[in-house]
Amino acid sequence: MAAARASYDLRFDSGRLCLDLLATGGGRLSEEPVERLGSPEHLRAWLVGAGVVPPGTPLDAVDAGWVGKFHAARELLQRVVHAELDGWAAEPDLERVNALAATAPPVLLAVRAGDGTLVRHVATAPGCDALVGQVARDAVELLTDPVARGQLRRCAGETCSLVYLDTSRGRRRRWCSSEVCGNRERVARHRRRAVGGSGLE
């Protein structure tokens, strides 16, 4: 099996926290796997970028062990979400998701920023299990909400395995990202037309 290709462009366009975690790995079906959470530094950036913790949250404890736990949670959620799209997730996997989701969340406080606005702040530096649990709870909420679940889509890109929520008007969104997979499909379509047209002269 090919080693994962390093890629640190974090994506937050899936429409749900748990799906944004899935977007940090995999992503390609016919190419090398993508790994966007390859280090504690990348995990810290993802935790803040995805809104798991507010900016300024102390994340000094994030280490390789945290990265491993998030990778394991991501693999589990990947199996469950794709299995639910195909029919039914295995009960042992659902039990694991529920066990992760049962962990107490970090305590959030409303505090005044320098400009007087209220901002979120964690009461104490959060632990890894609490943050993994927050992502797992989002997955539980997604999969048990009939409306949100009905908006789950797989990207139509030929080599993409990402999942997103289609909240577009008319539910016509086809790609995880119009700029990424949509553009790739448009370029491929243009090339096919160019190749097909070249034989007409």
C-alpha positions as a printed NumPy array, in Angstrom:
array([[  0.   ,   0.   ,   0.   ],
       [  1.33 ,   3.442,  -0.944],
       [  2.301,   5.8  ,   1.834],
       [ -0.062,   8.695,   2.354],
       [  0.804,  11.783,   0.342],
       [  1.465,  14.783,   2.578],
       [ -1.093,  17.545,   2.036],
       [ -1.83 ,  20.139,   4.664],
       [ -4.519,  22.211,   2.955],
       [ -7.243,  21.835,   5.527],
       [-10.815,  21.889,   4.253],
       [-13.906,  23.02 ,   6.102],
       [-16.504,  22.897,   3.317],
       [-18.406,  19.685,   4.058],
       [-21.139,  21.339,   6.129],
       [-20.557,  19.336,   9.33 ],
       [-17.781,  19.02 ,  11.879],
       [-17.583,  15.216,  11.651],
       [-17.444,  15.345,   7.833],
       [-14.676,  17.954,   8.018],
       [-12.691,  15.412,  10.039],
       [-13.255,  12.822,   7.304],
       [-11.92 ,  15.343,   4.775],
       [ -8.541,  15.344,   6.533],
       [ -7.735,  11.89 ,   5.174],
       [ -8.499,   9.67 ,   2.241],
       [-10.079,  11.847,  -0.392],
       [ -8.75 ,  10.059,  -3.463],
       [ -9.888,   6.699,  -4.768],
       [ -7.4  ,   6.13 ,  -7.578],
       [ -4.423,   8.106,  -6.284],
       [ -2.264,   7.986,  -3.18 ],
       [ -4.187,   8.601,   0.047],
       [ -4.13 ,  12.15 ,   1.394],
       [ -3.134,  12.879,   4.999],
       [ -3.906,  16.343,   6.314],
       [ -3.482,  15.533,  10.017],
       [  0.072,  14.283,   9.933],
       [  1.425,  16.08 ,  12.987],
       [  0.356,  17.77 ,  16.238],
       [  0.775,  21.14 ,  14.521],
       [ -1.724,  20.192,  11.804],
       [ -4.161,  18.824,  14.373],
       [ -3.992,  22.073,  16.361],
       [ -4.731,  24.038,  13.18 ],
       [ -7.658,  21.745,  12.355],
       [ -9.164,  21.951,  15.858],
       [ -9.255,  25.75 ,  15.662],
       [-10.202,  25.945,  11.969],
       [-13.081,  23.487,  12.358],
       [-14.383,  25.353,  15.396],
       [-13.851,  22.45 ,  17.797],
       [-12.156,  24.951,  20.096],
       [-12.154,  28.762,  19.998],
       [ -9.026,  30.627,  18.864],
       [ -6.576,  31.094,  21.724],
       [ -7.454,  27.777,  23.388],
       [ -4.355,  26.278,  25.03 ],
       [ -3.438,  23.231,  22.943],
       [  0.086,  22.618,  24.242],
       [ -0.868,  19.063,  25.248],
       [ -1.568,  18.038,  21.636],
       [  1.004,  15.387,  20.731],
       [  1.415,  12.292,  18.56 ],
       [ -0.945,  10.394,  20.874],
       [ -3.709,  12.915,  20.134],
       [ -3.036,  12.585,  16.41 ],
       [ -3.372,   8.8  ,  16.709],
       [ -6.707,   9.1  ,  18.559],
       [ -8.105,  11.481,  15.951],
       [ -6.924,   9.159,  13.168],
       [ -8.71 ,   6.244,  14.865],
       [-11.892,   8.298,  15.309],
       [-11.705,   9.412,  11.685],
       [-11.374,   5.823,  10.463],
       [-14.342,   4.758,  12.582],
       [-16.535,   7.652,  11.432],
       [-15.508,   7.035,   7.814],
       [-16.76 ,   3.449,   8.084],
       [-19.998,   4.451,   9.811],
       [-20.917,   7.347,   7.514],
       [-20.211,   5.394,   4.319],
       [-21.992,   2.312,   5.67 ],
       [-25.055,   4.412,   6.518],
       [-25.037,   5.911,   3.023],
       [-25.01 ,   2.346,   1.665],
       [-27.591,   0.971,   4.091],
       [-26.653,   0.111,   7.663],
       [-23.533,   0.605,   9.776],
       [-22.356,  -2.362,  11.82 ],
       [-23.64 ,  -2.297,  15.404],
       [-20.159,  -2.628,  16.972],
       [-19.055,   0.486,  15.078],
       [-22.148,   2.385,  16.227],
       [-21.437,   1.328,  19.794],
       [-17.893,   2.696,  19.475],
       [-19.188,   6.026,  18.142],
       [-21.686,   6.217,  21.007],
       [-18.941,   5.473,  23.537],
       [-16.804,   8.297,  22.13 ],
       [-19.797,  10.661,  22.114],
       [-20.536,   9.954,  25.788],
       [-17.381,  11.771,  26.923],
       [-18.095,  15.064,  28.687],
       [-17.515,  18.081,  26.431],
       [-15.207,  20.986,  27.273],
       [-16.889,  23.701,  29.344],
       [-17.416,  26.857,  27.289],
       [-17.704,  30.322,  28.8  ],
       [-18.801,  33.654,  27.344],
       [-16.105,  36.276,  28.004],
       [-15.606,  39.873,  26.872],
       [-13.034,  40.469,  24.168],
       [-10.987,  43.663,  24.069],
       [-13.588,  45.33 ,  21.826],
       [-16.434,  44.461,  24.22 ],
       [-17.983,  41.648,  22.166],
       [-18.709,  38.284,  23.739],
       [-16.523,  35.418,  22.56 ],
       [-16.303,  31.722,  23.417],
       [-13.568,  30.65 ,  25.809],
       [-12.831,  27.221,  27.322],
       [-12.807,  27.054,  31.102],
       [ -9.747,  24.798,  31.172],
       [ -7.413,  23.335,  28.581],
       [ -9.45 ,  20.542,  26.957],
       [ -8.352,  16.918,  26.898],
       [ -8.121,  14.806,  23.777],
       [-11.045,  12.523,  24.674],
       [-13.335,  15.523,  25.217],
       [-12.536,  16.897,  21.766],
       [-12.842,  13.537,  20.009],
       [-16.167,  13.168,  21.822],
       [-17.334,  16.498,  20.455],
       [-16.746,  15.282,  16.887],
       [-18.449,  11.952,  17.644],
       [-21.499,  13.763,  19.076],
       [-21.758,  15.733,  15.85 ],
       [-21.793,  12.431,  13.933],
       [-24.544,  11.074,  16.206],
       [-26.606,  14.225,  15.677],
       [-26.065,  14.096,  11.905],
       [-26.975,  10.434,  11.492],
       [-30.08 ,  10.665,  13.69 ],
       [-31.455,  13.851,  12.099],
       [-33.607,  12.766,   9.123],
       [-33.303,  16.146,   7.377],
       [-29.513,  16.387,   7.682],
       [-29.064,  12.72 ,   6.871],
       [-31.121,  13.195,   3.713],
       [-28.654,  15.88 ,   2.618],
       [-25.631,  13.551,   2.81 ],
       [-23.942,  13.147,  -0.55 ],
       [-20.793,  11.538,  -1.923],
       [-18.7  ,  13.693,  -4.195],
       [-19.304,  12.907,  -7.883],
       [-15.617,  13.393,  -8.668],
       [-14.232,  10.248, -10.273],
       [-11.358,   9.933,  -7.815],
       [-12.948,  11.53 ,  -4.728],
       [-14.407,   9.74 ,  -1.721],
       [-15.394,  12.799,   0.335],
       [-18.863,  13.201,   1.821],
       [-20.679,  16.505,   2.32 ],
       [-24.085,  17.974,   3.151],
       [-25.94 ,  19.259,   0.093],
       [-27.802,  22.332,   1.305],
       [-27.854,  23.964,  -2.139],
       [-31.068,  25.199,  -3.712],
       [-32.695,  22.283,  -5.506],
       [-30.159,  19.875,  -3.973],
       [-28.038,  19.996,  -7.131],
       [-24.558,  20.188,  -5.629],
       [-22.43 ,  17.44 ,  -7.203],
       [-18.959,  17.934,  -5.791],
       [-17.356,  18.272,  -2.384],
       [-15.898,  21.509,  -3.758],
       [-16.634,  23.264,  -7.026],
       [-13.121,  24.709,  -6.922],
       [-11.446,  21.321,  -6.399],
       [-13.386,  18.382,  -7.837],
       [-15.757,  20.53 ,  -9.9  ],
       [-12.863,  22.286, -11.596],
       [-11.054,  18.955, -12.113],
       [-14.17 ,  17.556, -13.826],
       [-14.54 ,  20.638, -16.032],
       [-10.878,  20.397, -17.108],
       [-11.262,  16.658, -17.84 ],
       [-14.435,  17.318, -19.862],
       [-12.648,  20.019, -21.86 ],
       [ -9.746,  17.65 , -22.589],
       [-12.124,  14.901, -23.713],
       [-13.827,  17.327, -26.102],
       [-10.453,  18.557, -27.389],
       [ -9.242,  14.991, -28.003],
       [-12.533,  14.007, -29.636],
       [-12.526,  17.096, -31.835],
       [ -8.926,  16.66 , -32.957],
       [ -9.868,  13.71 , -35.149],
       [-12.479,  15.678, -37.075],
       [-10.019,  17.832, -39.013]])
